[in-house]
Amino acid sequence: MSVVRWGLLSTANINRRLIPAIRASAQGELVAVASRRQADADAYAAEWGIPQAFGSYEALLASSAVDALYIGLPNHLHAEWTVRALEHGLHVLCEKPFAVSLSEVDRMLDAARDSGRVLAEAFMYRHHPQTKIAGDWVRGGRLGEISVMRGVFNFAMGNRDNIRLVPEWGGGSLWDVGVYPLSLAQYFMGGPPLWVHGDQWVGPSGVDESFIGALHYGNGAMAQISSAFRTPWYTHFDVMGTEGRLVMTRPFTGTEGEERRLTFVGVDDAALELAVPEQELYAGEVEDMNDAILTGRPPYIGLNETRDHVRTVLALYESARRGERVFVEEMVA
Ligand SMILES: NC(=O)c1ccc[n+]([C@@H]2O[C@H](COP(=O)([O-])OP(=O)(O)OC[C@H]3O[C@@H](n4cnc5c(N)ncnc54)[C@H](OP(=O)(O)O)[C@@H]3O)[C@@H](O)[C@H]2O)c1
């Protein structure tokens, strides 16, 4: 195999970011889309110029049309369709949050191991050069010992008829966008926190529309993360250490062409702007999957990292529910 044939499982809104990235990749081609209704699949395939359209997810899995699937389903369906795809011998790039329970994550990891296929979580920002440069600075000790991190991902939920507002579908701001600062803190610290405190405001549909989390690493480092569906768009991440701080104005995503600023401020308060090469935001995760599939190397975001993302979210929700701190290792299902 020299080219990975990709299929889209659903006509999700987010596909519009993956389609150009797959088409631009040197080793990937987009060949199929599946939808729950044939008419929707046909219309979508015509709109986006996709050669094959399947009228059910199962029909795409059972075909031999694709090598890899991109799964952008509502959160509660990630595990089921990832496992089914792996069992059909397909490689899977699954959207964040990977799954909404640890038992689901473990079924997905077992299926990946048993099938020998590549499985990865689609955290596009982790592949961007900005994240890697910031990671080199923080993990390489250039900020000294890390003391406090602060990360935010907020937006205004205009449409109340949204999958993100349905509790039983893995709705909620922490699952949806709080996972960004949470996963960036984990990347910088090289692992999950020891314990967490969570607090939330639950809206009328029964999901957290605002969430604040404190993450304790037990070594003097702490992170404060927040997410909300109730403010204009805002993302930010600061890392503060004994030797200075790193400030990221667009750590995760933004509108196309929006400037990313990555600034180091030292103990003398002098600011140094770090140059960040341009790279299409979704290109990295697609190239990484293609390469992992074609060469047999593991994907850049390891499944243990992904498992820790989910464990930490579960601990935060449990803490918000109980009103007390929760150790991440308490999360077992
Ligand atoms: N990485 C990122 O930048 C990013 C950005 C946005 C979203 N996401 C993630 O991508 C996933 C999808 O988000 P989205 O906003 O694109 O979702 P969306 O537009 O609501 O699409 C979800 C799709 O799932 C399918 N589906 C299957 N069962 C469904 C059900 N019971 N109710 C509704 N839809 C159902 C539908 O496709 P068919 O009708 O074709 O079957 C629908 O188009 C989420 O996990 C989200 O966290 C990631």
The ligand as an SDF file (V2000), in Angstrom:
LIG
                    3D

 48 52  0  0  0  0  0  0  0  0999 V2000
  -10.9790   18.5160   16.6080 N   0  0  0  0  0  0  0  0  0  0  0  0
  -11.7950   19.5060   16.3440 C   0  0  0  0  0  0  0  0  0  0  0  0
  -11.3740   20.5980   15.9350 O   0  0  0  0  0  0  0  0  0  0  0  0
  -13.2770   19.3120   16.5160 C   0  0  0  0  0  0  0  0  0  0  0  0
  -14.1360   20.3540   16.1700 C   0  0  0  0  0  0  0  0  0  0  0  0
  -15.5030   20.1180   16.2380 C   0  0  0  0  0  0  0  0  0  0  0  0
  -15.9830   18.8880   16.6770 C   0  0  0  0  0  0  0  0  0  0  0  0
  -15.1240   17.9230   17.0460 N   0  0  0  0  0  0  0  0  0  0  0  0
  -15.6080   16.6130   17.5050 C   0  0  0  0  0  0  0  0  0  0  0  0
  -16.2220   15.9840   16.3850 O   0  0  0  0  0  0  0  0  0  0  0  0
  -17.3850   15.2690   16.7780 C   0  0  0  0  0  0  0  0  0  0  0  0
  -18.5540   15.7550   15.9580 C   0  0  0  0  0  0  0  0  0  0  0  0
  -18.7980   17.1120   16.2020 O   0  0  0  0  0  0  0  0  0  0  0  0
  -19.6390   17.9970   15.1240 P   0  0  0  0  0  0  0  0  0  0  0  0
  -19.8640   19.3250   15.7340 O   0  0  0  0  0  0  0  0  0  0  0  0
  -18.9950   17.9300   13.8080 O   0  0  0  0  0  0  0  0  0  0  0  0
  -21.0160   17.1760   15.1370 O   0  0  0  0  0  0  0  0  0  0  0  0
  -22.2790   17.2660   14.1860 P   0  0  0  0  0  0  0  0  0  0  0  0
  -22.0880   18.2890   13.1210 O   0  0  0  0  0  0  0  0  0  0  0  0
  -23.4820   17.3610   15.0550 O   0  0  0  0  0  0  0  0  0  0  0  0
  -22.2480   15.8670   13.4310 O   0  0  0  0  0  0  0  0  0  0  0  0
  -22.3580   14.6320   14.0730 C   0  0  0  0  0  0  0  0  0  0  0  0
  -22.7580   13.6180   13.0140 C   0  0  0  0  0  0  0  0  0  0  0  0
  -22.9520   12.3750   13.6640 O   0  0  0  0  0  0  0  0  0  0  0  0
  -23.9320   11.6400   12.9700 C   0  0  0  0  0  0  0  0  0  0  0  0
  -24.8490   11.0740   13.9820 N   0  0  0  0  0  0  0  0  0  0  0  0
  -24.9760    9.7600   14.2680 C   0  0  0  0  0  0  0  0  0  0  0  0
  -25.8760    9.5660   15.2240 N   0  0  0  0  0  0  0  0  0  0  0  0
  -26.3520   10.7850   15.5610 C   0  0  0  0  0  0  0  0  0  0  0  0
  -27.3100   11.2340   16.4910 C   0  0  0  0  0  0  0  0  0  0  0  0
  -27.9850   10.3800   17.2840 N   0  0  0  0  0  0  0  0  0  0  0  0
  -27.5390   12.5420   16.5610 N   0  0  0  0  0  0  0  0  0  0  0  0
  -26.8800   13.4190   15.7930 C   0  0  0  0  0  0  0  0  0  0  0  0
  -25.9350   13.0570   14.8830 N   0  0  0  0  0  0  0  0  0  0  0  0
  -25.6770   11.7430   14.7680 C   0  0  0  0  0  0  0  0  0  0  0  0
  -24.6280   12.5700   11.9730 C   0  0  0  0  0  0  0  0  0  0  0  0
  -24.1810   12.1950   10.6730 O   0  0  0  0  0  0  0  0  0  0  0  0
  -25.1030   11.4290    9.5990 P   0  0  0  0  0  0  0  0  0  0  0  0
  -26.4630   12.0740    9.6690 O   0  0  0  0  0  0  0  0  0  0  0  0
  -24.3940   11.6870    8.3320 O   0  0  0  0  0  0  0  0  0  0  0  0
  -25.1290    9.9830    9.9530 O   0  0  0  0  0  0  0  0  0  0  0  0
  -24.0650   13.9420   12.3010 C   0  0  0  0  0  0  0  0  0  0  0  0
  -23.8260   14.7080   11.1550 O   0  0  0  0  0  0  0  0  0  0  0  0
  -17.5000   15.4650   18.2860 C   0  0  0  0  0  0  0  0  0  0  0  0
  -16.9170   14.3730   18.9450 O   0  0  0  0  0  0  0  0  0  0  0  0
  -16.6910   16.7190   18.5660 C   0  0  0  0  0  0  0  0  0  0  0  0
  -16.1030   16.7260   19.8660 O   0  0  0  0  0  0  0  0  0  0  0  0
  -13.7660   18.1120   16.9510 C   0  0  0  0  0  0  0  0  0  0  0  0
  1  2  1  0
  2  3  2  0
  2  4  1  0
  4  5  1  0
  4 48  2  0
  5  6  2  0
  6  7  1  0
  7  8  2  0
  8  9  1  0
  8 48  1  0
  9 10  1  0
  9 46  1  0
 10 11  1  0
 11 12  1  0
 11 44  1  0
 12 13  1  0
 13 14  1  0
 14 15  2  0
 14 16  1  0
 14 17  1  0
 17 18  1  0
 18 19  2  0
 18 20  1  0
 18 21  1  0
 21 22  1  0
 22 23  1  0
 23 24  1  0
 23 42  1  0
 24 25  1  0
 25 26  1  0
 25 36  1  0
 26 27  1  0
 26 35  1  0
 27 28  2  0
 28 29  1  0
 29 30  1  0
 29 35  2  0
 30 31  1  0
 30 32  2  0
 32 33  1  0
 33 34  2  0
 34 35  1  0
 36 37  1  0
 36 42  1  0
 37 38  1  0
 38 39  2  0
 38 40  1  0
 38 41  1  0
 42 43  1  0
 44 45  1  0
 44 46  1  0
 46 47  1  0
M  CHG  2   8   1  16  -1
M  END
$$$$
